[in-house]
Amino acid sequence: MHCFPDICYKSKVCDLTDEIDILSSFAGQAFGQCKNKKMKEDLLKILNLTYILMGKLRDNCDFLKEDKLILKEIKIRYDKKGGKIKNHVFILPQGGLLAGNLHICRALSKKISRMFSKAKSEITFEACEIEETISMLSDIFYNMALCVNYENNVEEIPVILIPERK
């Protein structure tokens, strides 16, 4: 308990940081599986930023604008690549192990974004930098997964919308 004094807190912020820790673990796993040097560097930056993010939430202070800028640069890079690859609006989360982990990171990022909205009432500082940073993560992981599948010649499978029965 000495290492994690907040583990006993009944707090939405504590639950939020726990989810960010899970996200970081999957991002770390993706980092270990990644062979693309630039993507691996980006994943390491994201991994570091998620740990900084947890600390900022626990210490009750906002994310640094400089840290958010690093993530924004990464997002722009993968938005461009993903935009060139994307053929469908909705795809099934599939591919190899790396793409799968990136899709898990995407899904967790969306969950964390929703959890942050619920935890806002407990946050005693203006957390606009953190909120913007969290909302960028899902797009980054989604486009990274697209890039990985593209590099591995894995064709994306679109979601087939079933028409409503009348």
Secondary structure, DSSP 8 states (H G I E B T S, - for coil): --S-GGGG---HHHHHHHHHHHHHHHHHHHHHH---HHHHHHHHHHHHHHHHHHHHHHHT----HHHHHHHHHHHHHHHHHHHHH---SSB---SSHHHHHHHHHHHHHHHHHHHHHHHGGG--S--HHHHHHHHHHHHHHHHHHHHHHHHTT----B--------
